[in-house]
């Protein structure tokens, strides 16, 4: 893959294709178009009783786009990662263009978890997440679920399905079904930065009402 620009990357996402590297030290990027696609329910992730208790007593708070690069660094900080330097540079360009966003979880002033992704119309392409405290990545997904629904998104892509995502309501659908949902979502408007995030108690109340 050569001369991949932020604009070309958005066109690829609109067609259901996304890039990954084989490792952080690999300078190349490769296109992926899996036969099955993972998605999470916008505004409808499952929040267990134990997770609700965890959130109530965590003292955490969440923000949007406060430390985009810090979230990417947290996601890439693992023994094996598909996030390399060229991909980070593209994400930063998309962030400046208003198409890439992060959601951070803080314990005081310390970044303890988060997630980030790409927005295009009413589709949000979740890229990765990280956790430096137990359940912090789950907290990021719970806040993100609320935020995407409130911001007008209709599709939350997770690329692949995992047992972790399945425990929160994630599903795996066919490529054909995914592209149908994607085609409808990218034609609809959504505004990722149009709403502030709630505190823990309002968040849990909202998730109770929508679950």
N, C-alpha and C positions, 0 to 999 in steps of 0.2 A: 504494500500500500504506500503510494508516494503522493506528496503534496496534498495531504488531507487538510482541508480548511474547515473552519467552524461552520461555514455555510453548507459545505458538502456534507458535513456530519449531520446537520439538521435534516437535509434531504434524505439521508440514509435512515434516520430514525423514523421519518414519515413513511418509509416503505417497510418498516419492521426490522431493519438491519442495524446492528451495533458493532463497534470495534472493541477488541481486547488485545493485550499483549500476552506473550507467553510467560513473561517475568518482568520484574522491575528493571533488570539490566538488558532486556531485549529492546533494541531500538525500533523494532518494527511493530506495526499494528495489523490485525487480521479481522476480516468481517465475519460476523456470526449471524445465522438465521435459523435457529433451532426449530425442529418440527413440532415441538410443544413449547408453550410459553407460560411462565408463571405470572399470576396477577394477584393483587390483594384487593379486597372490597373497599372502595372509597367510603369513608365514614362508618365502616362496619367491621373493623378488626375485632377479633375476640379478645376480651380482657378477663383473665381468670380472677377468682377471688383473691388468690395469693398475690397476684400482680397488683390488684387494687390496694391491698394492704401495703405492699412495698411502696407504691407511689405516695400513699397518704403519709407515710413516715419517712420518706426519702429526703425531703427538703430540697428536691431538685426544682429547677425552673428551666424553661425552654425559650429559645430565640430563633429567629430566621435570618440567615445571611449575615450573622455577626462575625463568624470566622470561617468563611468558605474554605480557604486553603488549609486551615487547621483541621477541618473535618476530613478533607481528602487525605491529609497526612496521617490522620488517625486510622483511616480505612486502609491505607497502604502499609501501615506499620505492622506487618505480620511476616512470618517466615516465607510464605509464598503469596505473591500478589500479581494480578494482571494489570495493575496500574503503573505505567511507566512515565517517563518525563514528557514525551510527546503528547501523551493523553492528558496529562495534567495541564500542559500548556493550552490544549484545546478546550478543556473544561474552564480554564481561567478566561479565555476569550468569550466563551458562551456565557459565563457569569457576567462579564462586562456588558454583553449584549442583552442581558435580562432573560436568558434562556437556561441558566444553570443556577441551582439554589441549594442551600444547606439548611438543615435544622439541627441546632445544637442543644445538648443537655448539659446543664451546669450544676455543679455543687459549689455554692458560693461563687467564686470567680474562676473555678477550675473546670475546664472542659472534660467531661467524663464520658461522653458518648455523642453519637450523632448519625446522621444519614444525609445523603445528597443525591441529586438527580437532575434530569433535564426536563424542561417543560416545553410543550409545543401544542398550542391550542388548549384543549381541555384534557390532553394526555400528559401524564407525568411518568417519566422513565426512571425508576429508582435504580441507582448504580451500585451503591454499597452502603454499609453501615459499620460502626465500630462501637466498642464498649470498654471502658476502663473501670467500670463498676458493674457488679452483677445486675442484670436486667436493664442497664442503661440503653442498650440498643432497642430493647422492646419498648421502653418508654418513648424513644424517638419515633418508632413506628406508630405508637398510639397517638402521640401529638400530631404526627404527619397525617394520619387518617382523618382526624378532626379537621385539620387545616385544609386538606385537599377538598373535602366536602364543602366546607364553608367558602372556599375560593372558586368553586364552580367546576372542579375537575370531575371527569366521568370515568377515566381509565387510569389505573395505577399498575404499571408494568414492573415486574421484578426480574425479568429476563428468564431466570430458571426457578423452578419450584424446589423448596427444601423442607425438611421436617420442621425446622424452626418456623418458617413462614406458614406451613400448614397448620401448626398449632395456634396460629393467630387468624385463621380463616383463609389462608392462601389457597388458591386453586391452580390447576394446570389445565390449559385449554389448547386446542389444536392451533396450528399456524393459520389455518383458514379462518377460524373463529376469531383469533387475535387480530388478524388484518381487518376483519369486518368491524370490530369494535374500534380499532385504531382509525380507520377511515372516517368513522362518524365523529370520534373525539377530536381529531385535529382540525375539524371544521367549526368547532364550537369555541366560544371565548371563555377564558378563565384568567384570573389575576392572582398569581402566587403571593404577591406582596401587598395585596389590598386589605388584609386583615391581620390584626395582632393576635398572638397566641394567648390562650387563657392560662390561668393558674391551674394547679392540680385539682382543686375541688370543683371548679366549673367544668374542667375537662372530664372528670369522672361522672359528673351529673349528665353531661351531654352524651357520653358514651353509653350510659344506662338507658337514656331515652331513645337512642338510635339503634341499640343492639336488639 
